Amino acid sequence: MGKVIYVLGDDISTDIIYPGRYMATVLPSETPKYVFDDIEELHEILVKGKFQPGDFIVAGKNFGCGSSREQAVSTLRGYDVRIIAKNFARIFLQNSINLGLPTFICPEIEAEIGDELEIIDDRVINKTKNKEFKLQLHHKSRQAIIDAGGLIPYTRMLLLQERIK
C-alpha cells in the first residue's frame, strides 16, 4: 500500500523526467538529484524525501516518451517509488525492466494526490475512492527481472543458482 504523491498527465517525456541539460551526469548515484527538475513540487517531494517508501507517482498515457536515455529510469530508480501509468513508451518500459523500476500499466487508473492505493494481484485498489482498476500485468519473465532489481541482479541470481546445482 502507498499514497499517491503526484499525478502527471499524458506524454511525460524522458526530458521532463531527467532534463537533457544534465546529460553530462550519468552515474546512477548522481542522477536522482535532477529528477523532475522542471516540476518544482515533484522534484522537492522526491529530493527532500517527502514521501514514504513504496508511494506512487500516477501518470497518463505514453509515460517516458522521447529519447531512449536510460538516465530517465535510473533517476527514478534512485527513489523507492512506484510508477502507475495508463501506458508507457516502449523503450522507457524496457529500460525500467532492465533497471528494476517498479512499473504498473493501468489504462483506467483514476487517482489524486493523497489517495491510498494498494496493488493486489492484477488490480489496483484506490482505497480512498473505493474503486478498483485492472492492471495489464508484465509477462512473468519481465516481472521476475523487475522483482530481482533489474537485469544485472537477475542474471547474477541465475548464475549463482546454476553454480549451486
N, C-alpha and C positions, 0 to 999 in steps of 0.2 A: 504494500500500500504506500502511496505517496501523494503529495499535493502538487497541483499544477502551479508552477512558479512563473510561467509566462505562456502567452498564446500568440503565435505568429500566423500570418496569412499564407497565401499561395506563393510559389516561385521564390522561395528564400534561397538565394544563390550562395555558392561557396565563398564569394567575395563579401557577402554580408556576415557569414559565419566567421571567416578568417580573412580580413581585408588584405588585398594584394600588396599593399604598401609594406606589409610585414614579411614578405616572402623571403627576405634575407635570413629570417629566423625560422629554422625548420626543425629544430630539436624538439621532440615531444615534451621534454621537460620545460621548455621555454614558451612554446606556442600558446598554452592555456591563458596566459596573461593578456592575450589580444582577442579573446573570444568575444564576438558580437561587439566589437569596439565602437561601432557606429550606432548601436542601440543602447544608449547610456544606461537605461534602467536595467535591462537584462545583463549587460556587462557587469554592472555593480552587484547585482544579485549573485552572480557566479564568482566573480573575483573576490568579493568580500565575504563569501561563504554564507549568504543569507538564504540558505536552503538546507534541507535535510538530505542525507544520502538516500538515493532512490526516488527523489522527486522527479517530476515530469516537465518537459517542455512539449507543448502541443503545437502542431503546425498543420497547415492546409496541404494542398497538392504540390507535388514537384519539389519537395524539400531537398536541398543540396544540388540544385541545378547549376549549370555554368561549367567551370573548369573541372578538371579531374584531380585537382590538388588534394593530396592526402592530408595536408595540414588542417583542412576544414574538419576532418574527423578527429585527428589527434588532439586538436584544441578542445573539442567537446569531451574526448576520452579522458582529458585531464580532470574532469569533474565526475562525481558519481551521480549523474542524472540519466534519465531515460528519455528517449525521443519517441513520441507518438505522432505520426503524420498520416494524412489521408493517402499519400503515397510518396515515394522517394525517387529522386533521379537515379537512373540505373548505376552510374559509376559511383556516386556517393554511397548507394546502398552496398555495393560490393566492397568499397573501401571500409565501410563501417563493419561489415562482417569480418574482413581481414584484420581489423584492429580491435575487434571485440566490443564495439559500441552497441549497447542495447537499443535496438530499434524495433518499433511495432507499427505495422501497417493496419490502419483502421479507417476505411473510407467514409464511415458515417460519424466519426467522433464528434461529440459536442462537449465542450468543457470551457470553463472560465478560470481565471486566476483564483486560486484558493480552493477549487474543487478537489475533493479527495477521490483518487482513482485507485482501483485495485484490478490487477490482471489475474484472472482465473482461467486456466486452460486456453480456450480460444475466444475469450471475451474480455472486454474492458468494462468494468462496472464503475459508473460515476455515482459514488455513494451520496454525494451532495445533492444531485438531481434525481437520484433513484432511477437511473436509466442504464441500459446495457447496450453494448455495441460489439459487433462481431469483428474479430481480428482475422486478417489474412496471415496465417502462420508461415514462417520461413520453412523451407524444406528442412527435414531433420538433420541433414549433414551440415547445412548452413548454421542452424541453431546450435549444433554441437561446437562449431568453431567460435561462435559468439560466447557460449557458456564457458568455454576454456579460456576466454580472454583474448582471443584473436588467433590468427593463422599460425604464428610462431609458437605460442604456448601449446596450441592444439597439436602441431607437428611434433614438438618436443615430447608431449604426453604419449603420442603414438609410438615414437622411437623408444621411449622408456618402457612402454608396455611390451614392445617387441623384444627388447633386451632381456626382460624378465622371463619370457617364455622359454 
